[in-house]
């Protein structure tokens, strides 16, 4: 069911997030995420020639992670093509700290430890979760491992369906089922 008709309004900001998963010839997988923010009115910005024009990207940035079948991250590339401050692109190299980590239980926490706060970039870090779920979806139909177990590495206890006390977990992953899950 769609949302109800909104009040009269004018768009002020548009954020677009796009993620794609690619199977490589060498057996690895590239997962790419891109984020773009666009304002509908010019925004004063001394670091971008005085202002950012309406329709011009305020942020334009992305990440590519390369993973294997076990979701181990082999390489990471990041870019920032547009940002409100000239220093922002200087942070992209720190995302290489994700190399050698594995998307799975605790990965979001580990990512925050490696890249959180003043160490990284809020917007690139925000892309990590949709990239992680895109990685699972990309490998899902082609993974040699049990696809439900692969999904559980990232999804367990992230929503009602993937809760350890849900019927889905009871049916497909009984070893992870716990009917006494604390709320």
Beta strands, then each sheet from edge to edge (+ up, - down):
strand 1: 13-23
strand 2: 29-39
strand 3: 43-45
strand 4: 50-52
strand 5: 57-67
strand 6: 73-82
sheet 1: 1+ 2- 5+ 6-
sheet 2: 3+ 4-
end
